Amino acid sequence: LAEGIPRPWRLIYYRARKMFDPNNYKGRYTKEEKEKLKKYHALHGNDWKKISEMMSRSNLSVAMKYSEIKSTINYGPWSKEETQKLMHAVEEVIRRRIEMEDANSLSSSEKSHREISVDCEKLCQKLPWTEIEAKVGTRYWRQCKQKWTTILTKKMTKGQQLYRGTKGLQAKISLIKRLYEMKVDDANEVNWEELSKVIGGLPRAYVQAKFYRLKVSSVPFWQKKTFSEIIDYLFQEKLPELEEKL
């Protein structure tokens, strides 16, 4: 399989387990399920196979969910203090990365007078979110990543609501058309950077989130459809409706 795809066999194995496990697509965890997960983990430790059978969820799903809820995490609105901690944490890791890259290319005098400029890719991708989570202290890493995407989007659009009204319709139309033109069979094959440029140069995480909402709100039984079937449905059924509204 690895020779034919081609990708490392371990990635193919874990991807296949996720794709073909019917217990992997069961939506959000309820409060009752979270409590059960804590109880079962106290009894069985990291025996995720046993816990997954007891909860009718996939091994991967219960393991990831437990990593989110094992500590006291704030799930309410972000406070000003938390937001400042997040921004300082992101700034710190980006500055450290840039300084390491420049260590051998700039003299000490040049470094002291240098204005640090950062391209969009460094602000949006491949940040050490577990490290940032530790610096923030009260939020899980996924929350930090989502909040940072929201902050970036607001700054990059100067606070404009690009997904509202006529602009919103046009953005959805452009998104569906470009996804259809890409002719890919899996979300992992999508060039999200290219798509972000198509609908206004926004962070890729923002575009991915908007696509998820569009998929969930527009495609019936989307959990049972392949990625290409979802795109075909959006193109054939949703696109004409959006164009008529526009």
Summary of the structure (lengths in Angstrom):
residues: 246
radius of gyration: 21.2
end to end distance: 44.9
largest distance: 62.5
contacts: 612
relative contact order: 0.07
helix: 69%
strand: 0%
